[in-house]
Amino acid sequence: MSDVEQYARARLVKDSPDEAPAVPAVLSYDGRVHVTVPEEGDWYFPRELLEQGLRAPTTVGDIHIWPCGRVQAVMEFHSPKGVAVVQFEKKALVRFLRRTYTTATPVAH
């Protein structure tokens, strides 16, 4: 069970600008960030990657996050099935990050 769970509307970025369907993504946190995008997959990564990716392009393994203008951020996920590029509103991601610090139980080391 996640300490924090938040639904966020995301947009799948496709080859054609006309093909950018909105999808209901789920962000959760239980010591690491978990992003679920329907029909695309699930990805887990450190919270620090999301924090850094909101300010500047950041990569860890097969996950890339970068700011896109002033109000959006992009996450690019590579997997054996292919590449998923998902665009979020920054304010939803910032709200999620704040909640991970205020409601999440600290992870024992």
N, CA, C and O atoms as a DFTB+ gen file, in Angstrom:
436 C
 N C O
     1  1       0.840      -1.190       0.000
     2  2       0.000       0.000       0.000
     3  2       0.875       1.238       0.000
     4  3       1.864       1.317       0.729
     5  1       0.505       2.189      -0.813
     6  2       1.253       3.427      -0.934
     7  2       0.911       4.383       0.191
     8  3      -0.221       4.409       0.675
     9  1       1.894       5.169       0.605
    10  2       1.665       6.211       1.586
    11  2       0.907       7.377       0.959
    12  3       0.091       8.022       1.618
    13  1       1.180       7.643      -0.313
    14  2       0.550       8.748      -1.037
    15  2       0.099       8.229      -2.395
    16  3       0.834       7.510      -3.074
    17  1      -1.121       8.601      -2.785
    18  2      -1.597       8.248      -4.124
    19  2      -2.362       9.440      -4.675
    20  3      -3.170      10.049      -3.975
    21  1      -2.102       9.765      -5.926
    22  2      -2.755      10.912      -6.556
    23  2      -3.012      10.603      -8.017
    24  3      -2.152      10.071      -8.718
    25  1      -4.195      10.942      -8.458
    26  2      -4.523      10.804      -9.871
    27  2      -4.158      12.108     -10.565
    28  3      -4.338      13.190     -10.007
    29  1      -3.651      11.999     -11.768
    30  2      -3.266      13.181     -12.535
    31  2      -3.597      12.943     -13.996
    32  3      -3.368      11.857     -14.528
    33  1      -4.131      13.955     -14.633
    34  2      -4.374      13.827     -16.061
    35  2      -3.055      14.048     -16.778
    36  3      -2.334      15.011     -16.515
    37  1      -2.764      13.154     -17.668
    38  2      -1.526      13.225     -18.436
    39  2      -1.896      13.169     -19.912
    40  3      -3.023      12.832     -20.272
    41  1      -0.949      13.499     -20.740
    42  2      -1.165      13.446     -22.174
    43  2      -0.059      12.601     -22.784
    44  3       1.125      12.877     -22.590
    45  1      -0.455      11.563     -23.527
    46  2       0.520      10.733     -24.224
    47  2       0.997      11.496     -25.453
    48  3       0.183      11.935     -26.266
    49  1       2.281      11.654     -25.592
    50  2       2.839      12.365     -26.737
    51  2       3.096      11.351     -27.837
    52  3       3.819      10.373     -27.643
    53  1       2.501      11.592     -28.978
    54  2       2.624      10.684     -30.126
    55  2       3.321      11.402     -31.269
    56  3       3.670      12.576     -31.149
    57  1       3.524      10.700     -32.373
    58  2       4.194      11.276     -33.539
    59  2       3.448      12.470     -34.118
    60  3       4.067      13.436     -34.562
    61  1       2.123      12.406     -34.113
    62  2       1.313      13.471     -34.680
    63  2       0.728      14.318     -33.551
    64  3       0.266      13.761     -32.555
    65  1       0.733      15.654     -33.678
    66  2       0.151      16.486     -32.628
    67  2      -1.337      16.218     -32.420
    68  3      -1.876      16.485     -31.346
    69  1      -1.997      15.690     -33.446
    70  2      -3.415      15.367     -33.314
    71  2      -3.639      14.117     -32.470
    72  3      -4.761      13.835     -32.049
    73  1      -2.564      13.372     -32.225
    74  2      -2.649      12.130     -31.456
    75  2      -1.998      12.311     -30.097
    76  3      -0.953      11.718     -29.830
    77  1      -2.590      13.113     -29.242
    78  2      -2.069      13.307     -27.897
    79  2      -3.217      13.096     -26.915
    80  3      -3.696      14.042     -26.290
    81  1      -3.654      11.834     -26.785
    82  2      -4.818      11.576     -25.938
    83  2      -4.533      11.833     -24.454
    84  3      -3.443      11.551     -23.956
    85  1      -5.533      12.370     -23.769
    86  2      -5.437      12.530     -22.324
    87  2      -5.688      11.177     -21.675
    88  3      -6.572      10.431     -22.097
    89  1      -4.908      10.865     -20.652
    90  2      -5.051       9.597     -19.936
    91  2      -5.012       9.863     -18.434
    92  3      -4.358      10.805     -17.988
    93  1      -5.715       9.033     -17.648
    94  2      -5.701       9.198     -16.189
    95  2      -4.520       8.453     -15.570
    96  3      -4.617       7.258     -15.290
    97  1      -3.425       9.144     -15.359
    98  2      -2.250       8.519     -14.753
    99  2      -2.413       8.482     -13.232
   100  3      -3.151       9.277     -12.652
   101  1      -1.711       7.546     -12.607
   102  2      -1.714       7.445     -11.152
   103  2      -0.280       7.614     -10.669
   104  3       0.630       6.926     -11.133
   105  1      -0.092       8.531      -9.737
   106  2       1.200       8.742      -9.096
   107  2       1.077       8.224      -7.671
   108  3       0.120       8.555      -6.970
   109  1       2.025       7.425      -7.242
   110  2       2.004       6.974      -5.852
   111  2       3.426       6.962      -5.314
   112  3       4.402       6.986      -6.064
   113  1       3.509       6.924      -3.985
   114  2       4.818       6.979      -3.331
   115  2       4.801       6.102      -2.090
   116  3       3.905       6.201      -1.252
   117  1       5.808       5.243      -1.987
   118  2       5.989       4.413      -0.796
   119  2       7.473       4.230      -0.535
   120  3       7.933       3.129      -0.231
   121  1       8.218       5.324      -0.658
   122  2       9.669       5.268      -0.551
   123  2      10.323       5.496      -1.905
   124  3      11.504       5.835      -1.984
   125  1       9.560       5.310      -2.955
   126  2       9.954       5.654      -4.323
   127  2       8.689       6.002      -5.102
   128  3       7.586       5.595      -4.734
   129  1       8.862       6.744      -6.160
   130  2       7.731       7.173      -6.979
   131  2       7.321       6.023      -7.898
   132  3       8.164       5.327      -8.464
   133  1       6.031       5.847      -8.027
   134  2       5.468       4.840      -8.924
   135  2       4.490       5.571      -9.843
   136  3       3.541       6.197      -9.370
   137  1       4.718       5.492     -11.152
   138  2       3.837       6.113     -12.137
   139  2       3.172       5.005     -12.936
   140  3       3.845       4.133     -13.485
   141  1       1.840       5.046     -12.996
   142  2       1.071       4.096     -13.792
   143  2       0.326       4.870     -14.867
   144  3      -0.426       5.799     -14.573
   145  1       0.541       4.476     -16.110
   146  2      -0.160       5.081     -17.240
   147  2      -0.909       3.948     -17.942
   148  3      -0.287       3.009     -18.438
   149  1      -2.248       4.031     -17.987
   150  2      -3.025       2.956     -18.602
   151  2      -2.533       2.614     -20.007
   152  3      -2.255       3.495     -20.820
   153  1      -2.436       1.337     -20.262
   154  2      -2.034       0.774     -21.554
   155  2      -0.586       1.076     -21.937
   156  3      -0.137       0.698     -23.020
   157  1       0.142       1.754     -21.055
   158  2       1.553       2.041     -21.335
   159  2       2.472       1.317     -20.360
   160  3       3.502       0.779     -20.767
   161  1       2.112       1.295     -19.070
   162  2       2.928       0.562     -18.122
   163  2       3.063       1.225     -16.773
   164  3       2.389       2.205     -16.458
   165  1       3.969       0.649     -15.979
   166  2       4.281       1.108     -14.630
   167  2       5.778       1.351     -14.542
   168  3       6.577       0.583     -15.078
   169  1       6.148       2.428     -13.860
   170  2       7.568       2.738     -13.679
   171  2       7.805       3.177     -12.249
   172  3       6.964       3.839     -11.641
   173  1       8.949       2.805     -11.723
   174  2       9.367       3.147     -10.368
   175  2      10.698       3.878     -10.456
   176  3      11.575       3.500     -11.233
   177  1      10.840       4.929      -9.652
   178  2      12.100       5.662      -9.644
   179  2      12.204       6.492      -8.369
   180  3      11.204       6.714      -7.687
   181  1      13.415       6.951      -8.047
   182  2      13.613       7.739      -6.828
   183  2      12.885       9.088      -6.905
   184  3      12.784       9.693      -7.972
   185  1      12.393       9.536      -5.777
   186  2      11.708      10.826      -5.697
   187  2      12.619      11.962      -6.175
   188  3      12.149      12.927      -6.779
   189  1      13.906      11.845      -5.905
   190  2      14.855      12.883      -6.295
   191  2      14.883      13.085      -7.815
   192  3      15.110      14.200      -8.285
   193  1      14.654      12.024      -8.578
   194  2      14.634      12.142     -10.036
   195  2      13.500      13.072     -10.470
   196  3      13.691      13.917     -11.345
   197  1      12.337      12.922      -9.871
   198  2      11.209      13.787     -10.202
   199  2      11.499      15.221      -9.776
   200  3      11.241      16.157     -10.533
   201  1      12.031      15.401      -8.574
   202  2      12.354      16.748      -8.102
   203  2      13.313      17.453      -9.054
   204  3      13.081      18.599      -9.441
   205  1      14.380      16.772      -9.429
   206  2      15.381      17.362     -10.317
   207  2      14.817      17.582     -11.718
   208  3      15.114      18.594     -12.353
   209  1      14.009      16.646     -12.200
   210  2      13.467      16.735     -13.541
   211  2      12.483      17.874     -13.743
   212  3      12.226      18.273     -14.879
   213  1      11.931      18.401     -12.668
   214  2      11.047      19.556     -12.792
   215  2      11.828      20.846     -13.028
   216  3      11.268      21.847     -13.473
   217  1      13.134      20.814     -12.724
   218  2      13.985      22.000     -12.885
   219  2      14.896      21.934     -14.103
   220  3      15.182      22.957     -14.726
   221  1      15.353      20.727     -14.444
   222  2      16.308      20.563     -15.543
   223  2      16.225      19.126     -16.052
   224  3      15.801      18.239     -15.311
   225  1      16.619      18.881     -17.296
   226  2      16.585      17.508     -17.821
   227  2      17.407      16.563     -16.941
   228  3      18.550      16.854     -16.587
   229  1      16.804      15.439     -16.602
   230  2      17.422      14.461     -15.695
   231  2      17.135      13.059     -16.206
   232  3      16.050      12.781     -16.716
   233  1      18.120      12.181     -16.062
   234  2      17.974      10.800     -16.518
   235  2      18.525       9.842     -15.469
   236  3      19.581      10.081     -14.884
   237  1      17.800       8.765     -15.243
   238  2      18.294       7.628     -14.463
   239  2      17.850       6.387     -15.217
   240  3      16.656       6.110     -15.331
   241  1      18.822       5.644     -15.732
   242  2      18.494       4.428     -16.475
   243  2      17.610       4.710     -17.669
   244  3      17.973       5.486     -18.552
   245  1      16.443       4.076     -17.695
   246  2      15.525       4.183     -18.824
   247  2      14.452       5.256     -18.623
   248  3      13.464       5.291     -19.357
   249  1      14.643       6.125     -17.635
   250  2      13.650       7.155     -17.340
   251  2      14.276       8.528     -17.495
   252  3      15.324       8.820     -16.920
   253  1      13.617       9.366     -18.283
   254  2      14.070      10.734     -18.523
   255  2      12.937      11.671     -18.129
   256  3      11.781      11.435     -18.480
   257  1      13.268      12.739     -17.396
   258  2      12.270      13.728     -17.003
   259  2      12.848      15.107     -17.281
   260  3      14.016      15.369     -16.998
   261  1      12.008      15.999     -17.848
   262  2      12.485      17.354     -18.102
   263  2      11.320      18.334     -18.082
   264  3      10.180      17.972     -18.373
   265  1      11.632      19.605     -17.726
   266  2      10.585      20.628     -17.787
   267  2      10.262      20.932     -19.245
   268  3      11.129      20.843     -20.114
   269  1       9.021      21.288     -19.502
   270  2       8.580      21.631     -20.861
   271  2       7.834      22.955     -20.755
   272  3       6.630      22.977     -20.495
   273  1       8.540      24.039     -20.953
   274  2       7.941      25.348     -20.759
   275  2       7.762      25.627     -19.278
   276  3       8.400      25.001     -18.432
   277  1       6.886      26.573     -18.978
   278  2       6.699      26.990     -17.587
   279  2       5.673      26.163     -16.834
   280  3       5.680      26.151     -15.604
   281  1       4.787      25.467     -17.548
   282  2       3.680      24.809     -16.844
   283  2       3.606      23.299     -17.028
   284  3       2.723      22.651     -16.466
   285  1       4.511      22.739     -17.800
   286  2       4.438      21.297     -18.031
   287  2       5.788      20.621     -17.809
   288  3       6.837      21.267     -17.793
   289  1       5.728      19.313     -17.640
   290  2       6.922      18.477     -17.532
   291  2       6.668      17.209     -18.332
   292  3       5.528      16.770     -18.481
   293  1       7.735      16.634     -18.836
   294  2       7.628      15.433     -19.658
   295  2       8.403      14.299     -18.997
   296  3       9.504      14.493     -18.481
   297  1       7.805      13.117     -19.027
   298  2       8.479      11.902     -18.576
   299  2       8.567      10.973     -19.779
   300  3       7.580      10.747     -20.480
   301  1       9.753      10.444     -20.004
   302  2       9.969       9.504     -21.109
   303  2      10.438       8.196     -20.505
   304  3      11.449       8.149     -19.804
   305  1       9.698       7.137     -20.781
   306  2       9.969       5.821     -20.219
   307  2      10.347       4.862     -21.332
   308  3       9.602       4.715     -22.301
   309  1      11.501       4.203     -21.207
   310  2      11.942       3.219     -22.186
   311  2      11.749       1.831     -21.585
   312  3      12.072       1.594     -20.421
   313  1      11.219       0.924     -22.392
   314  2      11.031      -0.457     -21.946
   315  2      11.198      -1.360     -23.153
   316  3      11.289      -0.866     -24.277
   317  1      11.241      -2.675     -22.951
   318  2      11.333      -3.586     -24.091
   319  2      10.158      -3.437     -25.065
   320  3      10.282      -3.774     -26.243
   321  1       9.010      -2.929     -24.572
   322  2       7.841      -2.725     -25.427
   323  2       7.964      -1.474     -26.290
   324  3       7.225      -1.321     -27.262
   325  1       8.881      -0.585     -25.950
   326  2       9.031       0.653     -26.699
   327  2       9.233       1.844     -25.782
   328  3       9.715       1.708     -24.658
   329  1       8.857       3.013     -26.279
   330  2       9.036       4.261     -25.535
   331  2       7.673       4.903     -25.308
   332  3       6.863       5.004     -26.229
   333  1       7.431       5.330     -24.084
   334  2       6.220       6.086     -23.760
   335  2       6.658       7.482     -23.341
   336  3       7.511       7.637     -22.468
   337  1       6.072       8.493     -23.965
   338  2       6.360       9.883     -23.619
   339  2       5.065      10.469     -23.077
   340  3       4.041      10.481     -23.760
   341  1       5.123      10.959     -21.832
   342  2       3.931      11.408     -21.134
   343  2       4.152      12.824     -20.608
   344  3       5.168      13.113     -19.977
   345  1       3.189      13.699     -20.877
   346  2       3.288      15.091     -20.463
   347  2       2.312      15.344     -19.313
   348  3       1.147      14.954     -19.376
   349  1       2.807      16.002     -18.261
   350  2       2.012      16.340     -17.084
   351  2       2.038      17.841     -16.858
   352  3       2.948      18.533     -17.314
   353  1       1.031      18.338     -16.149
   354  2       1.103      19.706     -15.663
   355  2       2.041      19.713     -14.465
   356  3       1.925      18.870     -13.575
   357  1       2.972      20.667     -14.442
   358  2       3.938      20.741     -13.343
   359  2       3.249      20.882     -11.998
   360  3       3.686      20.286     -11.013
   361  1       2.174      21.665     -11.943
   362  2       1.540      21.898     -10.644
   363  2       1.012      20.607     -10.029
   364  3       1.020      20.469      -8.806
   365  1       0.558      19.664     -10.840
   366  2       0.100      18.378     -10.309
   367  2       1.278      17.588      -9.736
   368  3       1.151      16.938      -8.698
   369  1       2.426      17.649     -10.418
   370  2       3.609      16.934      -9.940
   371  2       4.170      17.583      -8.677
   372  3       4.610      16.882      -7.767
   373  1       4.159      18.901      -8.614
   374  2       4.636      19.601      -7.419
   375  2       3.728      19.290      -6.234
   376  3       4.219      19.055      -5.130
   377  1       2.416      19.287      -6.445
   378  2       1.464      18.945      -5.383
   379  2       1.723      17.523      -4.883
   380  3       1.711      17.267      -3.679
   381  1       1.956      16.604      -5.821
   382  2       2.262      15.224      -5.447
   383  2       3.539      15.161      -4.603
   384  3       3.557      14.513      -3.557
   385  1       4.598      15.827      -5.049
   386  2       5.860      15.818      -4.297
   387  2       5.675      16.371      -2.889
   388  3       6.190      15.803      -1.926
   389  1       4.948      17.465      -2.765
   390  2       4.705      18.042      -1.428
   391  2       4.014      17.031      -0.530
   392  3       4.367      16.887       0.640
   393  1       3.032      16.334      -1.078
   394  2       2.311      15.333      -0.287
   395  2       3.235      14.201       0.150
   396  3       3.046      13.631       1.225
   397  1       4.244      13.865      -0.680
   398  2       5.154      12.775      -0.286
   399  2       5.975      13.162       0.937
   400  3       6.402      12.295       1.699
   401  1       6.194      14.448       1.128
   402  2       6.953      14.902       2.292
   403  2       6.073      15.139       3.510
   404  3       6.552      15.030       4.639
   405  1       4.804      15.459       3.312
   406  2       3.954      15.782       4.450
   407  2       3.144      14.601       4.963
   408  3       2.767      14.591       6.135
   409  1       2.863      13.604       4.126
   410  2       2.032      12.492       4.581
   411  2       2.721      11.144       4.535
   412  3       2.220      10.181       5.116
   413  1       3.853      11.048       3.865
   414  2       4.526       9.754       3.725
   415  2       5.276       9.406       4.999
   416  3       5.868      10.268       5.649
   417  1       5.239       8.143       5.339
   418  2       6.002       7.628       6.454
   419  2       7.460       7.510       6.031
   420  3       7.743       6.953       4.970
   421  1       8.395       8.020       6.834
   422  2       9.808       7.899       6.443
   423  2      10.218       6.449       6.303
   424  3       9.761       5.584       7.050
   425  1      11.079       6.196       5.342
   426  2      11.582       4.846       5.090
   427  2      12.754       4.599       6.029
   428  3      13.676       5.411       6.104
   429  1      12.719       3.488       6.740
   430  2      13.816       3.140       7.653
   431  2      15.031       2.703       6.839
   432  3      14.903       1.986       5.846
   433  1      16.195       3.139       7.268
   434  2      17.445       2.758       6.575
   435  2      18.256       1.816       7.413
   436  3      19.333       1.390       6.996
